Amino acid sequence: MNRRSRLIWRCRRGIREMDILLLDYLEAHYDEASADEQDTFEELLEETDLDILAWIMQKTSPDEKYIKLIAFIRESVTNSRKTSN
């Protein structure tokens, strides 16, 4: 299994909304990201769904290393809502 296939598999979570958010990031932004940002995304995939969702919904603060990535994902969601209206 190649790296991309493994990432797609790891983006499949127990919460459908998480699948969508993570797969959207992977498809739209992962390839353009720096190597450090790619590593951070892969580390994020090790976190629990509930933690990631709480960070995106701003219920709790993410670990320092995820702040930029979570903000980017949150902004992407906000922008996609604006364009779909």
Backbone as a ProteinNet text record, in pm:
[ID]
protein_1_A
[PRIMARY]
MNRRSRLIWRCRRGIREMDILLLDYLEAHYDEASADEQDTFEELLEETDLDILAWIMQKTSPDEKYIKLIAFIRESVTNSRKTSN
[TERTIARY]
85.6	0	90.3	65.8	149.6	108.5	190.2	168.5	31.6	-4.7	-132.8	-249.7	-244.4	-350.3	-361	-246.1	-246.9	-310.8	-279.6	-338	-489.4	-533.3	-677.7	-744.8	-684.8	-740.3	-743.6	-636.1	-628.8	-725.4	-766.2	-863.6	-1005.3	-1026.6	-1157.4	-1168.9	-1263.6	-1275.3	-1409.5	-1435.9	-1562.7	-1675.7	-1639.8	-1739.1	-1735.3	-1847.6	-1853.5	-1802.2	-1834.4	-1789.6	-1637.3	-1575.3	-1429.4	-1373.7	-1438.1	-1396.4	-1393.1	-1499.2	-1512.6	-1405.2	-1389	-1290.8	-1148.8	-1112.7	-976.2	-947.9	-1043	-1024.5	-1021.2	-1103.8	-1100.9	-964	-909.2	-775	-673.6	-679.2	-584.6	-590.3	-709.6	-726	-689.6	-725.1	-708.2	-575.6	-515.1	-401.6	-276.5	-289.7	-176	-56.5	-79.9	30.4	105.6	35.6	97.1	169.2	140.2	196	345.2	414.5	557	571	690.3	715.3	679.7	711.1	675.6	524.8	452.6	306.1	246.7	303.6	257.2	278.5	394.4	422.5	323.8	292.9	197.7	59.9	17.9	-111.1	-112	-4.7	2.7	0.6	63.8	57.9	-84.1	-151.1	-288.9	-378	-351.6	-432.5	-418.1	-318	-299.9	-388.9	-442.6	-526.7	-667.6	-742.6	-878.7	-972.3	-1078.1	-1178.7	-1236.7	-1267.9	-1330.3	-1237.6	-1109.4	-1014.4	-1007.3	-992.1	-981.7	-1108.3	-1221.4	-1348.1	-1362.4	-1324	-1330	-1237.7	-1121.2	-1029.9	-1088.5	-1145.1	-1201.8	-1321.6	-1401.3	-1520.2	-1487.4	-1360.8	-1311.4	-1368.8	-1395	-1440.3	-1321.5	-1206.5	-1082.3	-969.8	-857.2	-741.1	-655.5	-611.9	-526.5	-386.4	-312.3	-170.9	-103.6	0.3	74	107.4	151.6	195.1	81.5	-43.2	-157.2	-230.4	-191.5	-268.3	-287.5	-178.6	-190.5	-275.3	-254.7	-329.1	-478	-511.8	-652.8	-716.6	-645.1	-697.6	-721.7	-631.2	-646	-767.7	-784.4	-900	-1028.7	-1030.6	-1148.5	-1181.3	-1079.1	-1098.7	-1151.5	-1102.1	-1148.4	-1296.7	-1340.6	-1482.2	-1565	-1518.9	-1590.4	-1599.1	-1488.8	-1489.8	-1579.2	-1583	-1668.5	-1816.4	-1849.2	-1988.4	-2027.5	-1936.6	-1964.9	-1987.2	-1905.7	-1918.4	-2038.3	-2086.7	-2201.8	-2334.3	-2332.8	-2456.9	-2488.2
-117	0	123.4	216.9	335.5	437.7	540.8	640.3	707.2	746.8	815.3	723.9	599.9	505	487.9	481.9	471.4	595.3	711.9	835.4	839.5	798.7	794.5	700.9	586.5	490.1	549.1	618.2	676.4	794.1	857.9	968.2	916.4	788.6	728.3	708.1	776.4	780.6	722.9	729.8	681.4	782.3	905.4	1012.6	1061	1053	1086.2	1226.8	1322.4	1459.6	1467.6	1385.6	1383	1326.4	1223	1167.7	1278.9	1355.1	1460.5	1566.4	1616.4	1721.7	1676.7	1560.2	1513.2	1474	1408.7	1373.1	1496.9	1597.2	1722.5	1788.1	1792.5	1849.8	1769.6	1639.6	1552.9	1577.8	1580.1	1596	1735.9	1837.8	1974.9	2039.6	1997.1	2073.9	1994.4	1867.2	1788.2	1793.6	1774.9	1770.2	1902.3	2013.9	2147	2182.7	2112.2	2144.3	2112.6	2183.8	2154.8	2016.9	1966.1	1835.5	1839.2	1950.1	1963.3	1962.3	2033	2036.2	1899.3	1827.2	1692	1601.6	1614.7	1534.7	1567.5	1696	1737.1	1679.2	1677.9	1618.5	1470.3	1401.6	1259.1	1234.5	1321.5	1310.7	1337.3	1433.7	1464.7	1341.9	1262.8	1143	1039.9	1055.3	966.7	1007.1	1128.4	1178.9	1120	1129.5	1075.3	1168.2	1110.3	1188.8	1298.8	1263.3	1361.2	1477.7	1452.5	1561.6	1651.7	1592.5	1671.1	1753.2	1692.1	1762.4	1877.1	1854.3	1960	2076.2	2045	2150.6	2230.5	2161.2	2229.3	2315	2264.4	2338.1	2440.8	2452.9	2547.6	2523.5	2398.2	2360.3	2351	2308.8	2303.4	2353.4	2384.4	2430.7	2312.1	2312.3	2202.6	2214.5	2105.9	2110.2	2214	2273.7	2379	2340.2	2216.2	2173.6	2167.4	2163.9	2153	2284.5	2390.4	2516.1	2563.7	2573.3	2622.2	2529.3	2400.4	2302.9	2306.2	2309	2313.2	2442.8	2554.1	2682.3	2676.7	2612.2	2599.7	2515	2403.3	2316.7	2391.2	2461.3	2537.8	2646.3	2714.7	2818.7	2758.9	2642.6	2575.8	2542.4	2498.1	2467	2593.7	2701.2	2829.4	2879.2	2872.1	2917.7	2833.5	2703.5	2618.1	2644.9	2680.3	2716.7	2844.4	2942.2	3070.3	3051.5	2965.5	2945.9	2859.7	2780.1	2693.8	2766.4	2880.9	2957.5	3048.6
0	0	0	-92	-97.3	9.5	23.5	130.2	117.9	-1.1	-23.1	16	-22.8	11.9	162.8	230.4	377.1	440.3	385.9	439.9	418.9	302.6	276.2	376	398.6	493.9	634.6	674	808	826.6	717.3	724.9	748.9	730	756.9	906.5	966.5	1111.3	1155.3	1281	1333.8	1321.1	1291	1277.9	1133.7	1065.2	921.8	892.5	978.7	958.7	957.8	1041.5	1045.6	915.2	862.8	733	628.6	622.3	521.4	539.5	661	687.2	654.5	701.7	682.8	538.1	474.2	333.3	244.9	276.5	200.2	210.6	332.6	349.2	267.9	279.6	209.1	58.7	3.9	-140.6	-189.9	-113.7	-162.1	-122.2	-11.8	39.5	74.2	98.9	147.8	52.4	-74.9	-171.1	-179.4	-156.7	-162.9	-33.4	73.6	205.4	210.6	299.5	320.6	386.1	386.2	449	597.5	665.1	807.4	826.7	739.2	749.1	720.6	625.6	596.6	717.6	780.7	900.3	1011.5	1028	1131.4	1103.3	977	942.1	975.6	943.8	974.2	1125.1	1201.9	1347.6	1398.4	1336.5	1375.1	1360.3	1259.3	1235.6	1346.7	1431.5	1545.6	1663.5	1660.5	1769	1759.1	1867.2	1865.9	1789.3	1736	1663.8	1751.7	1875.5	1964.2	1994.2	2008.9	2030	1907.2	1790.5	1667.1	1646.6	1664.2	1646.7	1746.8	1871.5	1973.2	1935.2	1878	1836.6	1720.7	1622.6	1506.3	1546.9	1638.5	1683.5	1792.5	1825.6	1925	2065	2094.9	2229.4	2324.7	2271.3	2346.5	2256.4	2315.3	2238.3	2196.9	2071.2	2025.6	2083.4	2077.3	2111	2021.8	2071.7	2000.8	1856.3	1837.6	1703.7	1602.2	1649.7	1558.1	1534.2	1601.1	1594.5	1450.8	1373.1	1234.6	1149	1162.3	1081	1113.8	1240.7	1280.5	1232.2	1244.5	1196.6	1046.2	974.2	828.9	793.9	861.5	836.8	870.4	983	1025	920.8	873.2	772	641.5	605.6	483.6	492.4	609.7	631.5	619.1	681.4	676.1	533.7	459.6	321.5	233.1	255.7	172.2	200.2	323	354.3	281.5	277.6	212	61.2	0	-143.5	-181	-87.2	-119	-97	-33.9	-12.1	-126.7
[MASK]
+++++++++++++++++++++++++++++++++++++++++++++++++++++++++++++++++++++++++++++++++++++

